[in-house]
Amino acid sequence: MEDQFIHKTVILIKPDGVQRGLVGEVIARFEKVGFKIVAMKMVWVDKDHVAKHYKDDKNYLENIGKRTLEDYEKYGFDVHEHLGTKDPIEIGQKVRHWNMEALSSGPLVAILFQGVNAIEIARKMVGHTNTTLAEPGSIRGDFSADTPVLATLQNRPIRTIVHASGNKDEAEFERKLWFHEKEIYSY
């Protein structure tokens, strides 16, 4: 019964976090809340692998596109003038491409953490994806001063330092994508 509260979650310290020397800081934060590392590796992945992580899914693309449209409207920029479209799915495809470029631009550290309510707690610890909304004390709130519109105007993703699995299904999918069973330890 107690096992239902013990989860595994994937944390990726993205190339921007590795390049800034934040690997130890990120790992320490998760260990301090009681998570334990059950798998970890540094890899430089190709775009084929990254394409599996950032799925070419209509709902995912539309969601990203709509958020981008909202940000452009909020700051008074003409999205069509800059991106050549107002279609949320087309915009989502552009952002997906930028995310894929960024995640494959250098080495990243993939970690499988295990702990009590690990998925939910890890999401709170990393903070909001829109780093302007990330709370101080979260990883993104403390280490990323990027903004979605600036990133889009520069044809790149937001520099968010880390990725954390969003829910149980995503955590399971990402565990299998990033780790072979023989790389996962029970201790």
Secondary structure as UniProt FT lines:
FT   HELIX           2..5
FT   STRAND          6..13
FT   HELIX           15..19
FT   TURN            20..21
FT   HELIX           23..32
FT   TURN            33..34
FT   STRAND          36..43
FT   HELIX           47..53
FT   HELIX           58..75
FT   HELIX           79..83
FT   HELIX           88..103
FT   STRAND          108..116
FT   HELIX           118..126
FT   TURN            131..133
FT   TURN            136..137
FT   HELIX           139..143
FT   HELIX           148..153
FT   TURN            154..155
FT   STRAND          162..164
FT   HELIX           168..178
FT   HELIX           181..183
//
